[in-house]
Amino acid sequence: MTVSELAGIITALGVGTLLQMTFRGVGRWVTGRAGRQRDAVAVERTRANAAEERADRRVAAAEARAEEAQERADMEARNRGRIAETAAEYARVLKLNGIHPDDVEPWPALEKTIPRHQLNHETETP
């Protein structure tokens, strides 16, 4: 068997590609390139996992804030209902005692927001 026949058989069987890949892999292992590539992939994987964890924490925090806001809204609705019930009870008591509710001085006009200079700055959170 001559060299040209051997080369023809290697080419026909596709062993040349296999040999080429094997030599390339051995070369990377000898030069340390394969280890550096593995390390780079590990670093990227760690970074991606950390970014995903940060995103998960942000989503969880946003969901917690939304839940707290909903709880506050529900509490305010319950409190408004209690105030309306109490006002109706007081109106009934006034009528039973001969006082018409329209004769009672109305509540003072309330502002929608508290002016900033009147806020208690000691209780503010950073």
ZIFEN-V222713 format. One line per field, one symbol per residue. ss: DSSP state (H for helix, E for strand, C for the rest). psi: psi as a letter, one per 40 degrees, with the letter a starting at -180 (. if undefined). Layout:
ss = ???
psi = ???
This chain:
ss = CCHHHHHHHHHHHCHHHHHHHHHHHHHHHHHCHHHHHHHHHHHHHHHHHHHHHHHHHHHHHHHHHHHHHHHHHHHHHHHHHHHHHHHHHHHHHHHHCCCCHHHCCCCCCCCCCCCHHHCCHHHCCC
psi = hiddddddddddeeddddddddddddddddeeddddddddddddddddddddddddddddddddddddddddddddddddddddddddddddddddeehhdeeihiiihiidihideeihedeii.
